[in-house]
């Protein structure tokens, strides 16, 4: 595959002003290209894994003083020749350097193209390649550990091993088919059944780990909702312990959905403060309320805020009925408890309400504990195998279903060609997880989600 | 200075999710500290400027797979032993690695501390060290070139050379003072006068370059102002050619000051869209208008927008009188020219108005040309010496004034001790520019403006 050798370039570090930025080049000619724009030692003659100081220039124009790191194939991330240019961390310098490299024969890398090359050149399998993106996007230490475990092998080896055993049976059954009408049985049905049960029991463990894995990887979108002036922005600020949202006495102050993240017990919660729900003639506010409804539909948890200073028990029950209809888990939070009627408080306490005062930061910790108790997870340890990727989860489920069909088929004595078809299907799904079977579409879909430069 | 050896650590690349991030360690023990948290080759035994793959761990816990670059004193940026750890670009991994390094003996670097060490260890003079920050913050190619020229020497050498000549005269005059009442003259007054004139003519060039240098470095804050619904947000969007600001028919839509940058002819303009100026009872809008007034006071240029669809010539003249009072350069921009009275248009054309339609993007290029013509500069070339730093500018001015006092003193025949005092003063100011004379306060002030990790 010759196109893989094309020299590609991208910024590898985050955008922005900083001490240094690193630009990455990969491809057979990458060292030669770097040489064309570099004044310093002759790079092509230097050994791999060495660093060289010099000036980067575009013709007569000096761009920056840089350090160049050399990696010679196959001893680089992509297994190709590769160069890392460490320049001053100025967006304008980065732009100039990339522009110059493009002029001298490189082309811009597409998202995930470095990792895709690493995969295509056999550095790791597809599930491990995907873990590279996960490790970068990890927002909690648990998510980092889960992704690192996956990147270092995770379930890949076990799945590849089980798949090979299954291939063995598949080929025996295909062999039977070659004998057509003759009643031969190369693949012992009992052994096949045992293998399938073994595979399924392993798949079950992985599939069951997904709920936890998903929470660890993606965090929990938590929407703060309620009527205007119930104190939603005040609660957001109290939860985050900073003045994130503008707070005023005026109902309808918040228009855009304001959000921020917070780690509770190793899980990332994305708290969203929303426009208060009411009928309004204010066009901008109405747009805001539409956004609120959208957030509510996507939430994993709603913190529904009741204004206890203004509501009767009946009001509260009516409001609660509306939330129930959303069919999203919610916590009932009574705010302004300091201004509430004592009798009302007593009744609400019996109805599983959490009573807080956002402005006085009263019972905020109790609320946090309650939120967390809904999503209790254990800490991820080194070596724990956890499925965090939706694609892997779906592949595992589909494999499991195909295998179940094989078992049912064997029970009802269907013919070998139907058995073979379901086994092939299972092999296909398993192979897609680790990338032993790939299509251009599948790869494009996976790597397009990477950031550029990875 | 033993404290300089203390191992310091900081993230050197920009914050954020990316392919890789680089953490920088510097100080005598930095390689030994890296060794303690690294599983791979024995780093202390490897040569300088080499790169090593391995795993970073905190006790039993693996944090990430990393590349470690080694720099041995004096061949590093700081001239100390230094280590760069290239890890996956996840904020959580960066945090974990830095935490672990702190545990093993490093401390967090203060802003600019790496560059400060490079200065203290003699890598470059103070003006060059300051250029490191400027090169990072450069927002245009001109600013980058100006900073690079300064970092590579710029006026430093020339100033140091002139200062040495001046020191020579100073010491001769001080010698005269030792002879007290005797009427000796070691320092030839004519030679001294010629030297001072030579220095002053060089200073003059540098001082005069500051206006241009300042515009190149800092860009030009340009505020779009006008009555509500004059089309300010529409103009901002038209200038930027994107939908940056929310636009609606409703007067008072914009509340916060919305800003974005645009490069015109190598100069950075920071365009600010503001809340329309009017009396209002809306509290949030009123806060917005207060911010508008603040922006206007700080602007280098105001684009004042008149709504031609609603205004008579008299209205317009009245409005213009209000702007004049601000005492900030402004351009008169008539908007909604497509809906304006033909007679009004004729009159305004004679009065230096730029007539546009922001919504139809009519005459936007003409407006840009007009803005740019106010700030015409030449392109900065390699080797051009340009003063871009306010501190240097002030130092040069003060030197110049001290030297003028010396000339006046010589003319009026004042005694050697007064001459010596003014010369010493001039030497002091020159020395502060290049850092031959420094105080802790001066250094703290300069390096605290750097980013952490630089």
Contacts between the chains, C-beta under 8 A, distances in Angstrom:
chain1	res1	chain2	res2	distance
A	10	B	19	7.8
A	11	B	18	7.9
A	12	B	18	6.7
A	12	B	19	4.2
A	12	B	20	4.8
A	12	B	89	7.5
A	13	B	13	3.9
A	13	B	14	6.1
A	13	B	18	5.2
A	13	B	19	7.3
A	13	B	20	6.0
A	13	B	21	6.3
A	13	B	22	6.8
A	13	B	89	6.5
A	14	B	13	6.1
A	14	B	14	3.9
A	14	B	15	6.2
A	14	B	16	3.4
A	14	B	17	6.8
A	14	B	18	4.0
A	14	B	21	7.1
A	14	B	89	6.2
A	15	B	14	6.3
A	15	B	16	6.9
A	15	B	18	7.8
A	16	B	14	3.4
A	16	B	15	6.9
A	16	B	16	6.6
A	17	B	14	6.8
A	17	B	136	5.7
A	17	B	137	6.0
A	17	B	451	6.7
A	18	B	11	7.9
A	18	B	12	6.7
A	18	B	13	5.2
A	18	B	14	3.9
A	18	B	15	7.8
A	18	B	136	7.1
A	18	B	451	6.3
A	18	B	453	6.4
A	18	B	454	7.6
A	19	B	10	7.8
A	19	B	12	4.2
A	19	B	13	7.3
A	19	B	24	7.1
A	19	B	114	7.1
A	19	B	136	7.0
A	19	B	451	6.4
A	19	B	453	4.2
A	19	B	454	3.8
A	20	B	12	4.8
A	20	B	13	6.0
A	20	B	22	6.2
A	20	B	24	7.9
A	20	B	453	7.9
A	21	B	13	6.3
A	21	B	14	7.1
A	22	B	13	6.7
A	22	B	20	6.2
A	22	B	22	6.3
A	22	B	86	7.4
A	24	B	19	7.2
A	24	B	20	7.9
A	49	B	50	5.7
A	49	B	51	4.2
A	49	B	52	7.2
A	50	B	49	5.8
A	50	B	50	5.8
A	50	B	51	7.1
A	51	B	49	4.2
A	51	B	50	7.1
A	51	B	51	6.6
A	51	B	69	5.8
A	51	B	71	7.7
A	52	B	49	7.2
A	60	B	382	7.0
A	61	B	145	7.8
A	61	B	382	6.3
A	62	B	148	6.2
A	62	B	152	7.8
A	62	B	382	5.8
A	63	B	144	7.7
A	63	B	148	7.7
A	64	B	135	7.2
A	64	B	144	7.8
A	64	B	148	6.6
A	65	B	148	7.9
A	65	B	151	7.5
A	65	B	152	7.8
A	69	B	51	5.8
A	69	B	69	6.7
A	71	B	51	7.7
A	84	B	86	7.9
A	86	B	22	7.4
A	86	B	84	7.9
A	88	B	132	7.3
A	88	B	135	5.0
A	88	B	136	5.3
A	89	B	12	7.5
A	89	B	13	6.5
A	89	B	14	6.2
A	89	B	136	5.4
A	89	B	454	7.8
A	90	B	135	6.1
A	90	B	136	4.8
A	90	B	137	6.9
A	90	B	138	5.1
A	90	B	144	6.5
A	91	B	139	7.9
A	92	B	138	5.2
A	92	B	139	6.3
A	92	B	140	6.5
A	92	B	141	6.1
A	92	B	143	7.4
A	92	B	144	5.1
A	93	B	135	7.2
A	93	B	138	7.2
A	93	B	144	5.9
A	96	B	141	6.6
A	96	B	144	7.2
A	114	B	19	7.1
A	132	B	88	7.4
A	135	B	64	7.2
A	135	B	88	5.0
A	135	B	90	6.1
A	135	B	93	7.2
A	136	B	17	5.7
A	136	B	18	7.1
A	136	B	19	7.0
A	136	B	88	5.2
A	136	B	89	5.4
A	136	B	90	4.9
A	137	B	17	6.0
A	137	B	90	6.9
A	138	B	90	5.2
A	138	B	92	5.2
A	138	B	93	7.2
A	139	B	91	7.9
A	139	B	92	6.3
A	140	B	92	6.4
A	141	B	92	6.1
A	141	B	96	6.7
A	143	B	92	7.4
A	144	B	63	7.7
A	144	B	64	7.8
A	144	B	90	6.5
A	144	B	92	5.2
A	144	B	93	5.9
A	144	B	96	7.2
A	145	B	61	7.8
A	148	B	62	6.2
A	148	B	63	7.8
A	148	B	64	6.7
A	148	B	65	7.9
A	151	B	65	7.6
A	152	B	62	7.9
A	152	B	65	7.9
A	246	B	284	7.8
A	248	B	283	7.0
A	248	B	284	7.2
A	250	B	283	6.8
A	250	B	284	7.5
A	253	B	284	7.1
A	283	B	248	7.1
A	283	B	250	6.9
A	284	B	246	7.8
A	284	B	248	7.3
A	284	B	250	7.6
A	284	B	253	7.2
A	382	B	60	7.1
A	382	B	61	6.4
A	382	B	62	5.8
A	451	B	17	6.7
A	451	B	18	6.3
A	451	B	19	6.4
A	453	B	18	6.4
A	453	B	19	4.2
A	453	B	20	7.9
A	454	B	18	7.7
A	454	B	19	3.8
A	454	B	89	7.9
